[in-house]
Amino acid sequence: MTSIEPARHAVPASEGEREQVEAAFRAALKQLPENTGFPHSVRELARPLFEVGWISGVRTGHTGPALADVPLPPHTFGTALSNLSAAMDAETGPSIGQLVSYHGSQERAHGRYWVTRIDRQLDHRGREAVRYRLSDYRNGLLCTALTGVHTESVTALPQHFQMP
């Protein structure tokens, strides 16, 4: 008869491992170019993934070069966060310059518009609230048509704005 008990028992991260993770995560964020501007929500989604990778490396002895202050190539961490940010954008709605169909509470305004601004703020429960500014293209200018539009009031369309 074989045992299904694991040969080793799982052990949560130690205080020292958590301190290393935090310092390493801050150092990785500092490697990013200043104009990347990844939202707080993207950084917080990346943190547990980074933690798993870091602690796995510590426990297998593969963090030596990182601890010896040998940085990753600048694009490595940025690319990972960019991919995460793009995935989040796909989940949360359209991007600036994208055509959307508005079907919100203002029935007279139903139609197609260009997204010209996205405001992201934390609501009273600490969750991110997203609001859009939608614009028409008239006489060679983008003119604001609707502001404060909720995510559920728009459907992203595949077109993106290009100057005619």
Secondary structure, 3 states (H helix, E strand, C coil): CCCCCCCCCCCCCCHHHHHHHHHHHHHHHHCCCCCCCCCHHHHHHHHHHHHHHHHHHHHHCCCHHHHCCCCCCHHHHHHHHHHHHHHHHHHHCCCCCEEEEECCCCHHHCEEEEEEEEEEEECCCCCEEEEEEEEEEECCEEEEEEEEEEHHHEEEEEEECCCC
